[in-house]
Amino acid sequence: MPAAGHLISWAGFSPGQDESAGKTGATSRHILLAAYAILKTPGTVYQDLGANYFDERNKQPVVRREIRRLEALGYRVTVESASQAS
């Protein structure tokens, strides 16, 4: 049976193909991979990891991005972890 890479290539989501500046292709690729994994393994049940899964997994880029957004609106930002505040 062909691997997930074959499906990704067939669907046109392989790296190096011209897409909309890499903005929408990654999400589509991940959805396709998830569907492939679910369909490939009998008895597999999809489990939603939640809306904040990727934010919680790698917090620093999220913090930096939000600080930049607030500073662009004219705010001065100081960030302190909740565990340090206690």
Biopython code that builds the backbone (N, CA, C, O; Angstrom):
import numpy as np
from Bio.PDB.StructureBuilder import StructureBuilder

atoms = [
    (1, "MET", "N", (0.851, -1.185, 0.000)),
    (1, "MET", "CA", (0.000, 0.000, 0.000)),
    (1, "MET", "C", (0.892, 1.241, 0.000)),
    (1, "MET", "O", (1.840, 1.310, 0.782)),
    (2, "PRO", "N", (0.613, 2.206, -0.847)),
    (2, "PRO", "CA", (1.423, 3.421, -0.890)),
    (2, "PRO", "C", (1.377, 4.174, 0.445)),
    (2, "PRO", "O", (0.412, 4.078, 1.202)),
    (3, "ALA", "N", (2.432, 4.912, 0.701)),
    (3, "ALA", "CA", (2.550, 5.647, 1.961)),
    (3, "ALA", "C", (1.813, 6.979, 1.886)),
    (3, "ALA", "O", (1.322, 7.381, 0.831)),
    (4, "ALA", "N", (1.749, 7.657, 3.040)),
    (4, "ALA", "CA", (1.082, 8.956, 3.124)),
    (4, "ALA", "C", (1.726, 9.965, 2.183)),
    (4, "ALA", "O", (1.043, 10.836, 1.646)),
    (5, "GLY", "N", (3.028, 9.854, 1.981)),
    (5, "GLY", "CA", (3.729, 10.763, 1.089)),
    (5, "GLY", "C", (3.188, 10.722, -0.328)),
    (5, "GLY", "O", (3.140, 11.745, -1.011)),
    (6, "HIS", "N", (2.779, 9.533, -0.772)),
    (6, "HIS", "CA", (2.193, 9.406, -2.102)),
    (6, "HIS", "C", (0.870, 10.177, -2.191)),
    (6, "HIS", "O", (0.589, 10.844, -3.186)),
    (7, "LEU", "N", (0.075, 10.070, -1.133)),
    (7, "LEU", "CA", (-1.202, 10.775, -1.106)),
    (7, "LEU", "C", (-0.985, 12.287, -1.108)),
    (7, "LEU", "O", (-1.672, 13.019, -1.820)),
    (8, "ILE", "N", (-0.032, 12.742, -0.312)),
    (8, "ILE", "CA", (0.279, 14.167, -0.239)),
    (8, "ILE", "C", (0.726, 14.676, -1.611)),
    (8, "ILE", "O", (0.305, 15.743, -2.058)),
    (9, "SER", "N", (1.573, 13.906, -2.260)),
    (9, "SER", "CA", (2.058, 14.282, -3.590)),
    (9, "SER", "C", (0.918, 14.290, -4.604)),
    (9, "SER", "O", (0.791, 15.220, -5.401)),
    (10, "TRP", "N", (0.089, 13.245, -4.567)),
    (10, "TRP", "CA", (-1.029, 13.144, -5.490)),
    (10, "TRP", "C", (-1.988, 14.324, -5.327)),
    (10, "TRP", "O", (-2.531, 14.830, -6.309)),
    (11, "ALA", "N", (-2.195, 14.761, -4.074)),
    (11, "ALA", "CA", (-3.120, 15.867, -3.803)),
    (11, "ALA", "C", (-2.504, 17.227, -4.129)),
    (11, "ALA", "O", (-3.198, 18.244, -4.112)),
    (12, "GLY", "N", (-1.205, 17.248, -4.425)),
    (12, "GLY", "CA", (-0.560, 18.501, -4.807)),
    (12, "GLY", "C", (-0.035, 19.307, -3.642)),
    (12, "GLY", "O", (0.151, 20.517, -3.765)),
    (13, "PHE", "N", (0.214, 18.649, -2.488)),
    (13, "PHE", "CA", (0.699, 19.356, -1.302)),
    (13, "PHE", "C", (2.163, 19.096, -1.006)),
    (13, "PHE", "O", (2.629, 19.367, 0.101)),
    (14, "SER", "N", (2.893, 18.574, -1.978)),
    (14, "SER", "CA", (4.314, 18.324, -1.760)),
    (14, "SER", "C", (5.081, 19.635, -1.668)),
    (14, "SER", "O", (4.727, 20.605, -2.339)),
    (15, "PRO", "N", (6.132, 19.680, -0.840)),
    (15, "PRO", "CA", (6.948, 20.891, -0.770)),
    (15, "PRO", "C", (7.522, 21.219, -2.146)),
    (15, "PRO", "O", (7.821, 20.326, -2.938)),
    (16, "GLY", "N", (7.669, 22.495, -2.409)),
    (16, "GLY", "CA", (8.242, 22.920, -3.669)),
    (16, "GLY", "C", (7.214, 23.213, -4.745)),
    (16, "GLY", "O", (7.547, 23.797, -5.776)),
    (17, "GLN", "N", (5.971, 22.815, -4.520)),
    (17, "GLN", "CA", (4.938, 23.148, -5.492)),
    (17, "GLN", "C", (4.443, 24.548, -5.183)),
    (17, "GLN", "O", (4.346, 24.934, -4.018)),
    (18, "ASP", "N", (4.135, 25.295, -6.205)),
    (18, "ASP", "CA", (3.666, 26.664, -6.011)),
    (18, "ASP", "C", (2.277, 26.639, -5.401)),
    (18, "ASP", "O", (1.344, 26.068, -5.966)),
    (19, "GLU", "N", (2.155, 27.258, -4.254)),
    (19, "GLU", "CA", (0.866, 27.397, -3.599)),
    (19, "GLU", "C", (0.780, 28.818, -3.098)),
    (19, "GLU", "O", (1.675, 29.615, -3.381)),
    (20, "SER", "N", (-0.231, 29.158, -2.384)),
    (20, "SER", "CA", (-0.436, 30.550, -1.987)),
    (20, "SER", "C", (0.545, 30.959, -0.890)),
    (20, "SER", "O", (0.160, 31.160, 0.262)),
    (21, "ALA", "N", (1.796, 31.077, -1.258)),
    (21, "ALA", "CA", (2.874, 31.530, -0.370)),
    (21, "ALA", "C", (2.986, 30.689, 0.892)),
    (21, "ALA", "O", (3.417, 31.195, 1.928)),
    (22, "GLY", "N", (2.606, 29.413, 0.829)),
    (22, "GLY", "CA", (2.738, 28.542, 1.982)),
    (22, "GLY", "C", (1.732, 28.809, 3.082)),
    (22, "GLY", "O", (1.848, 28.239, 4.166)),
    (23, "LYS", "N", (0.740, 29.667, 2.832)),
    (23, "LYS", "CA", (-0.187, 30.086, 3.883)),
    (23, "LYS", "C", (-1.308, 29.080, 4.112)),
    (23, "LYS", "O", (-1.632, 28.786, 5.263)),
    (24, "THR", "N", (-1.908, 28.545, 3.056)),
    (24, "THR", "CA", (-3.049, 27.635, 3.251)),
    (24, "THR", "C", (-2.677, 26.189, 3.050)),
    (24, "THR", "O", (-3.408, 25.315, 3.514)),
    (25, "GLY", "N", (-1.539, 25.877, 2.359)),
    (25, "GLY", "CA", (-1.135, 24.506, 2.034)),
    (25, "GLY", "C", (-0.808, 23.658, 3.244)),
    (25, "GLY", "O", (-1.121, 22.467, 3.252)),
    (26, "ALA", "N", (-0.189, 24.229, 4.268)),
    (26, "ALA", "CA", (0.216, 23.451, 5.439)),
    (26, "ALA", "C", (-0.996, 22.904, 6.183)),
    (26, "ALA", "O", (-0.998, 21.744, 6.595)),
    (27, "THR", "N", (-2.008, 23.713, 6.356)),
    (27, "THR", "CA", (-3.211, 23.262, 7.057)),
    (27, "THR", "C", (-3.899, 22.157, 6.266)),
    (27, "THR", "O", (-4.317, 21.149, 6.835)),
    (28, "SER", "N", (-4.015, 22.343, 4.982)),
    (28, "SER", "CA", (-4.651, 21.322, 4.140)),
    (28, "SER", "C", (-3.868, 20.021, 4.191)),
    (28, "SER", "O", (-4.454, 18.940, 4.244)),
    (29, "ARG", "N", (-2.549, 20.123, 4.176)),
    (29, "ARG", "CA", (-1.693, 18.941, 4.230)),
    (29, "ARG", "C", (-1.901, 18.194, 5.539)),
    (29, "ARG", "O", (-1.993, 16.966, 5.543)),
    (30, "HIS", "N", (-1.976, 18.928, 6.662)),
    (30, "HIS", "CA", (-2.176, 18.284, 7.966)),
    (30, "HIS", "C", (-3.541, 17.605, 8.056)),
    (30, "HIS", "O", (-3.657, 16.512, 8.611)),
    (31, "ILE", "N", (-4.556, 18.238, 7.519)),
    (31, "ILE", "CA", (-5.891, 17.631, 7.526)),
    (31, "ILE", "C", (-5.889, 16.351, 6.698)),
    (31, "ILE", "O", (-6.467, 15.342, 7.102)),
    (32, "LEU", "N", (-5.242, 16.394, 5.546)),
    (32, "LEU", "CA", (-5.171, 15.213, 4.688)),
    (32, "LEU", "C", (-4.404, 14.080, 5.365)),
    (32, "LEU", "O", (-4.806, 12.920, 5.277)),
    (33, "LEU", "N", (-3.304, 14.408, 6.039)),
    (33, "LEU", "CA", (-2.536, 13.386, 6.762)),
    (33, "LEU", "C", (-3.348, 12.770, 7.902)),
    (33, "LEU", "O", (-3.287, 11.562, 8.132)),
    (34, "ALA", "N", (-4.101, 13.599, 8.610)),
    (34, "ALA", "CA", (-4.938, 13.083, 9.701)),
    (34, "ALA", "C", (-5.998, 12.136, 9.151)),
    (34, "ALA", "O", (-6.227, 11.063, 9.709)),
    (35, "ALA", "N", (-6.642, 12.533, 8.058)),
    (35, "ALA", "CA", (-7.660, 11.677, 7.445)),
    (35, "ALA", "C", (-7.046, 10.359, 6.979)),
    (35, "ALA", "O", (-7.641, 9.296, 7.155)),
    (36, "TYR", "N", (-5.864, 10.430, 6.390)),
    (36, "TYR", "CA", (-5.183, 9.218, 5.924)),
    (36, "TYR", "C", (-4.895, 8.272, 7.093)),
    (36, "TYR", "O", (-5.146, 7.070, 7.005)),
    (37, "ALA", "N", (-4.370, 8.826, 8.179)),
    (37, "ALA", "CA", (-4.032, 7.993, 9.336)),
    (37, "ALA", "C", (-5.272, 7.338, 9.931)),
    (37, "ALA", "O", (-5.231, 6.177, 10.339)),
    (38, "ILE", "N", (-6.366, 8.076, 9.980)),
    (38, "ILE", "CA", (-7.615, 7.532, 10.527)),
    (38, "ILE", "C", (-8.159, 6.424, 9.631)),
    (38, "ILE", "O", (-8.581, 5.377, 10.122)),
    (39, "LEU", "N", (-8.149, 6.650, 8.327)),
    (39, "LEU", "CA", (-8.700, 5.663, 7.400)),
    (39, "LEU", "C", (-7.806, 4.433, 7.254)),
    (39, "LEU", "O", (-8.296, 3.333, 7.002)),
    (40, "LYS", "N", (-6.506, 4.618, 7.411)),
    (40, "LYS", "CA", (-5.558, 3.517, 7.221)),
    (40, "LYS", "C", (-5.633, 2.493, 8.360)),
    (40, "LYS", "O", (-5.434, 1.299, 8.136)),
    (41, "THR", "N", (-5.918, 2.955, 9.565)),
    (41, "THR", "CA", (-5.909, 2.081, 10.735)),
    (41, "THR", "C", (-7.338, 1.787, 11.177)),
    (41, "THR", "O", (-8.008, 2.662, 11.726)),
    (42, "PRO", "N", (-7.813, 0.559, 10.944)),
    (42, "PRO", "CA", (-9.168, 0.214, 11.361)),
    (42, "PRO", "C", (-9.326, 0.376, 12.877)),
    (42, "PRO", "O", (-8.431, 0.028, 13.648)),
    (43, "GLY", "N", (-10.457, 0.901, 13.279)),
    (43, "GLY", "CA", (-10.728, 1.070, 14.703)),
    (43, "GLY", "C", (-10.177, 2.358, 15.284)),
    (43, "GLY", "O", (-10.404, 2.647, 16.459)),
    (44, "THR", "N", (-9.462, 3.137, 14.492)),
    (44, "THR", "CA", (-8.920, 4.400, 14.981)),
    (44, "THR", "C", (-10.043, 5.409, 15.118)),
    (44, "THR", "O", (-10.871, 5.561, 14.220)),
    (45, "VAL", "N", (-10.063, 6.093, 16.241)),
    (45, "VAL", "CA", (-11.071, 7.110, 16.494)),
    (45, "VAL", "C", (-10.374, 8.455, 16.552)),
    (45, "VAL", "O", (-9.368, 8.609, 17.244)),
    (46, "TYR", "N", (-10.905, 9.428, 15.828)),
    (46, "TYR", "CA", (-10.328, 10.769, 15.828)),
    (46, "TYR", "C", (-10.531, 11.410, 17.193)),
    (46, "TYR", "O", (-11.628, 11.362, 17.750)),
    (47, "GLN", "N", (-9.486, 12.005, 17.727)),
    (47, "GLN", "CA", (-9.576, 12.708, 19.001)),
    (47, "GLN", "C", (-9.087, 14.141, 18.791)),
    (47, "GLN", "O", (-7.912, 14.368, 18.501)),
    (48, "ASP", "N", (-9.987, 15.095, 18.939)),
    (48, "ASP", "CA", (-9.638, 16.502, 18.782)),
    (48, "ASP", "C", (-8.754, 16.918, 19.952)),
    (48, "ASP", "O", (-9.117, 16.709, 21.109)),
    (49, "LEU", "N", (-7.607, 17.500, 19.660)),
    (49, "LEU", "CA", (-6.664, 17.895, 20.695)),
    (49, "LEU", "C", (-6.998, 19.247, 21.303)),
    (49, "LEU", "O", (-6.367, 19.653, 22.279)),
    (50, "GLY", "N", (-7.959, 19.941, 20.758)),
    (50, "GLY", "CA", (-8.391, 21.211, 21.312)),
    (50, "GLY", "C", (-7.851, 22.403, 20.538)),
    (50, "GLY", "O", (-6.857, 22.303, 19.819)),
    (51, "ALA", "N", (-8.521, 23.518, 20.702)),
    (51, "ALA", "CA", (-8.177, 24.724, 19.962)),
    (51, "ALA", "C", (-6.815, 25.280, 20.347)),
    (51, "ALA", "O", (-6.158, 25.907, 19.516)),
    (52, "ASN", "N", (-6.376, 25.072, 21.569)),
    (52, "ASN", "CA", (-5.112, 25.640, 22.039)),
    (52, "ASN", "C", (-3.946, 24.656, 21.990)),
    (52, "ASN", "O", (-2.879, 24.948, 22.529)),
    (53, "TYR", "N", (-4.123, 23.516, 21.368)),
    (53, "TYR", "CA", (-3.090, 22.476, 21.388)),
    (53, "TYR", "C", (-1.735, 22.991, 20.902)),
    (53, "TYR", "O", (-0.726, 22.798, 21.579)),
    (54, "PHE", "N", (-1.701, 23.636, 19.752)),
    (54, "PHE", "CA", (-0.418, 24.088, 19.209)),
    (54, "PHE", "C", (0.133, 25.277, 19.980)),
    (54, "PHE", "O", (1.350, 25.421, 20.102)),
    (55, "ASP", "N", (-0.745, 26.135, 20.505)),
    (55, "ASP", "CA", (-0.275, 27.249, 21.337)),
    (55, "ASP", "C", (0.395, 26.726, 22.607)),
    (55, "ASP", "O", (1.450, 27.222, 23.002)),
    (56, "GLU", "N", (-0.208, 25.736, 23.240)),
    (56, "GLU", "CA", (0.347, 25.171, 24.474)),
    (56, "GLU", "C", (1.624, 24.378, 24.206)),
    (56, "GLU", "O", (2.520, 24.326, 25.048)),
    (57, "ARG", "N", (1.696, 23.775, 23.054)),
    (57, "ARG", "CA", (2.852, 22.947, 22.710)),
    (57, "ARG", "C", (4.122, 23.773, 22.516)),
    (57, "ARG", "O", (5.221, 23.305, 22.813)),
    (58, "ASN", "N", (3.973, 24.987, 22.024)),
    (58, "ASN", "CA", (5.129, 25.838, 21.745)),
    (58, "ASN", "C", (4.749, 27.279, 22.079)),
    (58, "ASN", "O", (4.395, 28.054, 21.191)),
    (59, "LYS", "N", (4.825, 27.633, 23.363)),
    (59, "LYS", "CA", (4.295, 28.897, 23.856)),
    (59, "LYS", "C", (5.114, 30.127, 23.462)),
    (59, "LYS", "O", (4.534, 31.186, 23.221)),
    (60, "GLN", "N", (6.420, 30.021, 23.391)),
    (60, "GLN", "CA", (7.255, 31.202, 23.171)),
    (60, "GLN", "C", (6.923, 31.974, 21.893)),
    (60, "GLN", "O", (6.812, 33.199, 21.955)),
    (61, "PRO", "N", (6.760, 31.329, 20.750)),
    (61, "PRO", "CA", (6.382, 32.105, 19.557)),
    (61, "PRO", "C", (5.040, 32.815, 19.722)),
    (61, "PRO", "O", (4.856, 33.918, 19.207)),
    (62, "VAL", "N", (4.113, 32.197, 20.429)),
    (62, "VAL", "CA", (2.807, 32.812, 20.658)),
    (62, "VAL", "C", (2.970, 34.063, 21.516)),
    (62, "VAL", "O", (2.387, 35.107, 21.222)),
    (63, "VAL", "N", (3.762, 33.951, 22.571)),
    (63, "VAL", "CA", (4.004, 35.090, 23.468)),
    (63, "VAL", "C", (4.670, 36.230, 22.693)),
    (63, "VAL", "O", (4.245, 37.380, 22.799)),
    (64, "ARG", "N", (5.702, 35.919, 21.922)),
    (64, "ARG", "CA", (6.396, 36.961, 21.146)),
    (64, "ARG", "C", (5.459, 37.649, 20.156)),
    (64, "ARG", "O", (5.488, 38.871, 20.008)),
    (65, "ARG", "N", (4.626, 36.854, 19.479)),
    (65, "ARG", "CA", (3.698, 37.422, 18.498)),
    (65, "ARG", "C", (2.682, 38.350, 19.166)),
    (65, "ARG", "O", (2.381, 39.424, 18.644)),
    (66, "GLU", "N", (2.163, 37.941, 20.304)),
    (66, "GLU", "CA", (1.155, 38.761, 20.981)),
    (66, "GLU", "C", (1.772, 40.028, 21.574)),
    (66, "GLU", "O", (1.132, 41.079, 21.589)),
    (67, "ILE", "N", (2.992, 39.934, 22.055)),
    (67, "ILE", "CA", (3.694, 41.128, 22.548)),
    (67, "ILE", "C", (3.861, 42.124, 21.410)),
    (67, "ILE", "O", (3.586, 43.313, 21.577)),
    (68, "ARG", "N", (4.313, 41.643, 20.245)),
    (68, "ARG", "CA", (4.480, 42.535, 19.088)),
    (68, "ARG", "C", (3.164, 43.190, 18.690)),
    (68, "ARG", "O", (3.136, 44.369, 18.335)),
    (69, "ARG", "N", (2.072, 42.427, 18.749)),
    (69, "ARG", "CA", (0.760, 42.987, 18.401)),
    (69, "ARG", "C", (0.366, 44.102, 19.355)),
    (69, "ARG", "O", (-0.100, 45.157, 18.924)),
    (70, "LEU", "N", (0.552, 43.873, 20.652)),
    (70, "LEU", "CA", (0.201, 44.900, 21.639)),
    (70, "LEU", "C", (1.092, 46.131, 21.504)),
    (70, "LEU", "O", (0.613, 47.260, 21.606)),
    (71, "GLU", "N", (2.385, 45.915, 21.277)),
    (71, "GLU", "CA", (3.302, 47.045, 21.111)),
    (71, "GLU", "C", (2.947, 47.861, 19.863)),
    (71, "GLU", "O", (3.076, 49.085, 19.858)),
    (72, "ALA", "N", (2.504, 47.182, 18.818)),
    (72, "ALA", "CA", (2.097, 47.888, 17.604)),
    (72, "ALA", "C", (0.863, 48.760, 17.851)),
    (72, "ALA", "O", (0.633, 49.734, 17.133)),
    (73, "LEU", "N", (0.080, 48.412, 18.855)),
    (73, "LEU", "CA", (-1.099, 49.209, 19.218)),
    (73, "LEU", "C", (-0.754, 50.320, 20.213)),
    (73, "LEU", "O", (-1.625, 51.080, 20.636)),
    (74, "GLY", "N", (0.525, 50.404, 20.579)),
    (74, "GLY", "CA", (0.954, 51.489, 21.457)),
    (74, "GLY", "C", (1.077, 51.131, 22.923)),
    (74, "GLY", "O", (1.196, 52.026, 23.760)),
    (75, "TYR", "N", (1.053, 49.864, 23.256)),
    (75, "TYR", "CA", (1.174, 49.443, 24.644)),
    (75, "TYR", "C", (2.611, 49.065, 24.973)),
    (75, "TYR", "O", (3.344, 48.591, 24.105)),
    (76, "ARG", "N", (3.011, 49.272, 26.208)),
    (76, "ARG", "CA", (4.286, 48.766, 26.715)),
    (76, "ARG", "C", (3.954, 47.474, 27.452)),
    (76, "ARG", "O", (3.065, 47.459, 28.304)),
    (77, "VAL", "N", (4.646, 46.411, 27.141)),
    (77, "VAL", "CA", (4.278, 45.088, 27.636)),
    (77, "VAL", "C", (5.400, 44.486, 28.487)),
    (77, "VAL", "O", (6.565, 44.473, 28.091)),
    (78, "THR", "N", (5.018, 43.993, 29.652)),
    (78, "THR", "CA", (5.916, 43.205, 30.490)),
    (78, "THR", "C", (5.213, 41.872, 30.729)),
    (78, "THR", "O", (4.051, 41.842, 31.134)),
    (79, "VAL", "N", (5.908, 40.789, 30.482)),
    (79, "VAL", "CA", (5.305, 39.464, 30.619)),
    (79, "VAL", "C", (5.954, 38.737, 31.775)),
    (79, "VAL", "O", (7.177, 38.720, 31.917)),
    (80, "GLU", "N", (5.121, 38.145, 32.590)),
    (80, "GLU", "CA", (5.581, 37.372, 33.752)),
    (80, "GLU", "C", (4.790, 36.083, 33.772)),
    (80, "GLU", "O", (3.566, 36.108, 33.642)),
    (81, "SER", "N", (5.453, 34.974, 33.928)),
    (81, "SER", "CA", (4.768, 33.683, 33.970)),
    (81, "SER", "C", (3.915, 33.603, 35.229)),
    (81, "SER", "O", (4.278, 34.151, 36.269)),
    (82, "ALA", "N", (2.784, 32.919, 35.130)),
    (82, "ALA", "CA", (1.880, 32.785, 36.268)),
    (82, "ALA", "C", (2.548, 32.075, 37.435)),
    (82, "ALA", "O", (2.242, 32.373, 38.590)),
    (83, "SER", "N", (3.452, 31.146, 37.161)),
    (83, "SER", "CA", (4.129, 30.429, 38.241)),
    (83, "SER", "C", (5.112, 31.346, 38.973)),
    (83, "SER", "O", (5.370, 31.144, 40.160)),
    (84, "GLN", "N", (5.667, 32.356, 38.281)),
    (84, "GLN", "CA", (6.568, 33.308, 38.936)),
    (84, "GLN", "C", (5.798, 34.323, 39.768)),
    (84, "GLN", "O", (6.320, 34.839, 40.756)),
    (85, "ALA", "N", (4.569, 34.611, 39.380)),
    (85, "ALA", "CA", (3.764, 35.614, 40.075)),
    (85, "ALA", "C", (3.297, 35.122, 41.425)),
    (85, "ALA", "O", (3.025, 35.934, 42.309)),
    (86, "SER", "N", (3.194, 33.817, 41.614)),
    (86, "SER", "CA", (2.691, 33.251, 42.871)),
    (86, "SER", "C", (3.715, 33.290, 43.968)),
    (86, "SER", "O", (3.441, 32.850, 45.084)),
]
sb = StructureBuilder()
sb.init_structure("model")
sb.init_model(0)
sb.init_chain("A")
sb.init_seg("    ")
for serial, (resi, resn, name, xyz) in enumerate(atoms, 1):
    if name == "N":
        sb.init_residue(resn, " ", resi, " ")
    sb.init_atom(name, np.array(xyz, "f"), 0.0, 1.0, " ", f" {name:<3s}", serial, name[0])
structure = sb.get_structure()
